[in-house]
Amino acid sequence: MQVYKLQGQPREAGGSAESRRLRRKGFVPCALYGRSIQKFFMVSAAEAHKVVFTPRVYFFEINLGEAQSHTAILREYQLHPVHDYVMHLDFWACGLDDEVSIALPVKLIGTAEGVQMGGKLVPLLRRLHVRGKLRDLPDTLEIDITPLKLGKTLTVGKISFPNLQILASSDAAVARIEVPRALRTQ
């Protein structure tokens, strides 16, 4: 996974009124939990937008003006229900050897046999929930679809990744090859 260095400014643990005041000034309130850490900080709204609205998955090195930085993953975020701007970020502090559960993007590689026969590839999952050590997590989960035949579906139970445990149901569909109408009528 890629590292994203995030510079935050410490803040007092205020309530909702304090959070609204920060948002009016162009900041997003954040919290860092885990490993006996509970710290509250803020980042700029532009930085929070970059963190949330990206296809990549990062682990973060959060620097709060202290001598040491904290390694964390983004655990949860809140968006405004109408305008979709970021209202709050929650980070989970963890080390590189800690096991985490996270959703990673799926990348289908290869050309399926069914596509070569005239079928259409239909990707069904964009992200897949996995569990593993932070240092073992890849940027994307690459799944080879080369042996996928016409009219067949690739399920989660048929794939595996080294050092990772897949948390999704084994019969969840990853991709399928649809048979075009012209081939169905023959």
C-alpha positions as CSV (number, residue, x, y, z in Angstrom):
1,M,0.0,0.0,0.0
2,Q,1.0,3.5,-0.6
3,V,2.0,5.9,2.2
4,Y,0.2,9.2,2.5
5,K,1.8,11.8,4.8
6,L,-0.9,13.8,6.5
7,Q,-0.1,17.0,8.5
8,G,-2.7,17.7,11.1
9,Q,-3.1,20.4,13.8
10,P,-4.0,19.3,17.3
11,R,-7.3,20.5,18.7
12,E,-9.2,20.3,21.9
13,A,-11.8,17.5,22.2
14,G,-14.8,19.8,21.5
15,G,-18.4,18.9,20.8
16,S,-20.6,19.5,17.8
17,A,-20.5,23.3,18.2
18,E,-16.7,23.3,18.1
19,S,-16.8,21.0,15.0
20,R,-19.2,23.4,13.2
21,R,-16.9,26.3,14.0
22,L,-13.9,24.4,12.5
23,R,-15.9,23.5,9.4
24,R,-16.8,27.2,8.9
25,K,-13.1,28.0,9.0
26,G,-12.3,25.4,6.3
27,F,-11.1,22.6,8.5
28,V,-12.3,19.0,9.0
29,P,-12.3,17.6,12.5
30,C,-10.5,14.2,12.8
31,A,-9.9,11.6,15.5
32,L,-7.1,9.1,15.9
33,Y,-7.9,5.9,18.0
34,G,-6.2,2.6,18.8
35,R,-3.0,1.4,20.5
36,S,-4.0,3.3,23.7
37,I,-4.0,6.5,21.6
38,Q,-6.9,9.0,21.5
39,K,-6.0,12.2,19.8
40,F,-8.1,14.9,18.2
41,F,-6.8,17.0,15.4
42,M,-7.9,18.9,12.2
43,V,-6.9,19.0,8.6
44,S,-7.8,21.3,5.8
45,A,-11.0,20.6,3.9
46,A,-9.0,20.3,0.7
47,E,-6.7,17.7,2.2
48,A,-9.6,15.7,3.6
49,H,-11.2,15.7,0.1
50,K,-8.1,14.2,-1.3
51,V,-8.0,11.5,1.3
52,V,-11.6,10.4,0.8
53,F,-12.3,10.8,-2.9
54,T,-9.5,8.7,-4.4
55,P,-9.6,5.2,-6.0
56,R,-6.4,4.3,-4.0
57,V,-6.1,2.9,-0.5
58,Y,-3.5,4.4,1.7
59,F,-2.0,4.0,5.1
60,F,-1.2,7.3,6.7
61,E,1.7,8.7,8.5
62,I,0.0,11.4,10.6
63,N,2.2,14.1,12.0
64,L,0.6,16.3,14.7
65,G,3.5,18.6,15.4
66,E,5.0,16.1,17.8
67,A,8.4,14.4,17.6
68,Q,6.9,11.2,16.3
69,S,4.3,10.4,13.7
70,H,1.5,7.9,14.0
71,T,0.8,5.1,11.4
72,A,-2.9,4.7,10.8
73,I,-5.6,3.7,8.3
74,L,-8.8,5.6,7.5
75,R,-11.5,3.7,9.4
76,E,-14.5,5.8,8.8
77,Y,-15.6,9.2,7.3
78,Q,-18.8,11.2,7.3
79,L,-20.0,13.2,4.3
80,H,-22.6,16.0,4.3
81,P,-25.9,14.4,3.2
82,V,-26.7,16.9,0.5
83,H,-23.4,18.6,-0.6
84,D,-21.0,15.6,-0.2
85,Y,-18.2,17.5,1.5
86,V,-16.2,15.7,4.2
87,M,-17.5,16.4,7.7
88,H,-15.4,14.1,9.8
89,L,-12.5,11.6,9.6
90,D,-11.7,8.7,11.9
91,F,-8.3,7.0,11.8
92,W,-7.3,3.7,13.4
93,A,-3.7,3.7,14.7
94,C,-1.9,0.5,13.9
95,G,1.7,-0.8,13.3
96,L,3.0,-2.4,10.1
97,D,2.8,-5.9,11.7
98,D,-0.8,-5.5,12.9
99,E,-3.6,-7.3,11.2
100,V,-6.3,-5.0,9.7
101,S,-9.5,-5.5,7.8
102,I,-9.8,-3.3,4.8
103,A,-11.5,-3.0,1.4
104,L,-9.0,-3.1,-1.5
105,P,-9.7,-2.2,-5.1
106,V,-10.0,-5.1,-7.6
107,K,-8.2,-5.1,-10.9
108,L,-9.1,-7.7,-13.5
109,I,-6.1,-8.7,-15.6
110,G,-5.9,-10.8,-18.8
111,T,-8.3,-11.4,-21.6
112,A,-10.9,-14.0,-20.9
113,E,-11.6,-16.9,-23.2
114,G,-15.3,-15.9,-23.3
115,V,-14.4,-12.4,-24.5
116,Q,-12.3,-13.8,-27.3
117,M,-15.4,-15.8,-28.4
118,G,-17.5,-12.7,-28.5
119,G,-18.8,-12.3,-25.0
120,K,-18.8,-9.2,-22.8
121,L,-16.9,-8.9,-19.6
122,V,-19.0,-7.5,-16.7
123,P,-17.0,-6.6,-13.6
124,L,-19.2,-7.0,-10.5
125,L,-16.9,-6.0,-7.6
126,R,-14.9,-2.8,-7.4
127,R,-13.5,-3.5,-3.9
128,L,-13.0,-6.7,-1.9
129,H,-12.8,-6.9,1.9
130,V,-9.6,-8.7,3.1
131,R,-7.7,-9.2,6.3
132,G,-4.0,-9.2,6.6
133,K,-0.9,-7.5,8.0
134,L,-0.5,-3.9,7.0
135,R,2.9,-4.5,5.4
136,D,1.5,-7.4,3.3
137,L,-1.4,-5.4,1.8
138,P,-1.0,-4.7,-1.9
139,D,-2.2,-1.5,-3.7
140,T,-4.8,-3.5,-5.7
141,L,-6.0,-7.1,-5.8
142,E,-5.1,-8.3,-9.3
143,I,-7.4,-11.2,-10.4
144,D,-6.6,-13.2,-13.6
145,I,-9.7,-13.7,-15.6
146,T,-8.0,-15.5,-18.6
147,P,-9.7,-19.0,-18.0
148,L,-13.2,-17.5,-17.7
149,K,-15.4,-19.0,-20.4
150,L,-18.5,-17.7,-22.2
151,G,-21.6,-17.5,-19.8
152,K,-19.5,-18.3,-16.7
153,T,-19.1,-16.3,-13.5
154,L,-15.9,-16.0,-11.3
155,T,-16.7,-16.1,-7.6
156,V,-14.7,-15.1,-4.6
157,G,-14.4,-18.8,-3.5
158,K,-12.3,-19.5,-6.6
159,I,-9.6,-16.9,-5.9
160,S,-7.0,-16.5,-3.2
161,F,-4.1,-14.2,-2.3
162,P,-0.9,-14.9,-0.4
163,N,-0.9,-13.7,3.2
164,L,-4.5,-12.4,2.9
165,Q,-7.8,-13.7,4.2
166,I,-10.8,-12.8,2.0
167,L,-13.7,-11.7,4.2
168,A,-16.4,-11.7,1.5
169,S,-18.8,-14.6,1.0
170,S,-17.3,-17.4,-1.1
171,D,-20.2,-17.2,-3.6
172,A,-20.0,-13.5,-4.2
173,A,-19.5,-12.8,-7.9
174,V,-16.4,-10.9,-9.0
175,A,-16.9,-10.9,-12.8
176,R,-18.9,-12.7,-15.4
177,I,-18.9,-13.1,-19.2
178,E,-22.3,-12.3,-20.7
179,V,-23.4,-14.1,-23.8
180,P,-24.4,-11.5,-26.5
181,R,-27.8,-11.8,-28.0
182,A,-26.4,-12.7,-31.4
183,L,-24.7,-15.8,-30.0
184,R,-27.8,-16.8,-27.9
185,T,-30.1,-17.2,-30.9
186,Q,-27.8,-19.7,-32.7
